Amino acid sequence: MRPSPQHLVQDLKELLDAAVAAGTAPSAACAVARDGAALPVVTAGAASTGTYFDLASVTKLFTTVTALSLVDDGVLELDAPIGAHLRAYREGPKAAVTLRHLLTHTSGLPSEWRGWRRAHDHGQPFHRPALIGDLLDTPLEAAPGTRFEYSCAGFNTVMALAEHSTGASWADLVHERVLARLTTGEITGAPPPQRCAPTEYQPELGRGLVRGIVHDEAAWSLGGLSGNAGMFATAGGLLAFGEALRTGLPGILSPGLAAEMWRSQLPELLGEHFNPADPGFGHGLGLRINQQPWMGVKGAAARGHGGFTGTSLLVDASRSLTLVLLTNRVSPSRDGDDATGLRAAVSDVV
């Protein structure tokens, strides 16, 4: 017999309350949908059902869908060199980089872009065009298609690619191509600060307690919502996106590209360089697959993404299940529990 929804909600409430009491995070919210039916949102600590959380790298899923919508419209191609749009990628090893490489972390770019730090340390104000130029000048660390290396720099390059190819701002592209087509208004790159869970206290960067502004420093330097981070959502809002993802993103992507997001990409992309133990899980377009440290022991068919701030979205089409867990585990410091244990415990219970 399957546990009743009431029992599941109670189990989740106990898990979240215990995590807050243990200091894992000051606030937490969890939303679950089974067979298309949403359970009541569970909250703990300072959170309510209307609290917006900084999604951190869960933002990369919105970046992926936005970029793929441009592929659907013929503006971009998955497997064409991005140098057709970006001058910095027209020569040398970078001339082989494609959008598919960027969306699967196989471009050869480093994990981070540190241009924001160089500007800050030299007392320079953040000037977005100059920072984007610095980002695009980032050299590769490996030939495209020869390694998997999680890269926030790669996803900010997707943003730059989309902006250069359309002439539109990234925030407008994400809103028009994804957010406006969802059945929720509770996902945004510009949240009401008074409804946001705070993140880190960063006086060394002149930010104080960060609230309602993206925690990720690279995204912050680029103005907020970016390719790697900057989206905020309530638990219910992110659940609506997860359900759209589970059902094939109707009205947002073509069925073929929605399925391509789901498909494991690394064996084909890396070829002789593919090592199943590295990274130790699968990867679709933007979507992580079977990342068991947080997806749990039954997550073999699950897809999703986690975020540095203590957030995660898990979607398992084989079980008709969508699971959202949002915390602000970096408040007031990133040096505490990374919430992996909580994410795994919630996944296992659900």
JOTA-V429114 format. One record per run of one state. SS is the DSSP state (2 for helix, 1 for strand, 0 for the rest). FROM is the first residue (numbers start at 0). TO is the last residue. If there is no record, write none. Layout:
[[SS	FROM	TO] [SS	FROM	TO]]
This chain:
[[0	0	3] [2	4	20] [0	21	25] [1	26	33] [0	34	35] [1	36	37] [0	38	40] [1	41	44] [0	45	50] [1	51	53] [0	54	54] [2	55	71] [0	72	79] [1	80	80] [2	81	83] [0	84	85] [2	86	88] [0	89	90] [2	91	95] [0	96	96] [1	97	97] [2	98	102] [0	103	113] [2	114	120] [0	121	126] [2	127	135] [0	136	150] [2	151	165] [0	166	168] [2	169	176] [0	177	177] [2	178	180] [0	181	185] [1	186	187] [0	188	191] [2	192	194] [1	195	195] [0	196	199] [1	200	201] [2	202	204] [0	205	206] [1	207	208] [0	209	215] [2	216	220] [0	221	230] [1	231	232] [0	233	233] [2	234	245] [0	246	253] [2	254	261] [0	262	264] [2	265	272] [0	273	273] [1	274	274] [0	275	276] [1	277	277] [0	278	280] [1	281	282] [0	283	286] [1	287	288] [0	289	290] [2	291	294] [0	295	301] [1	302	306] [0	307	309] [1	310	315] [2	316	318] [0	319	319] [1	320	326] [0	327	338] [2	339	348] [0	349	349]]
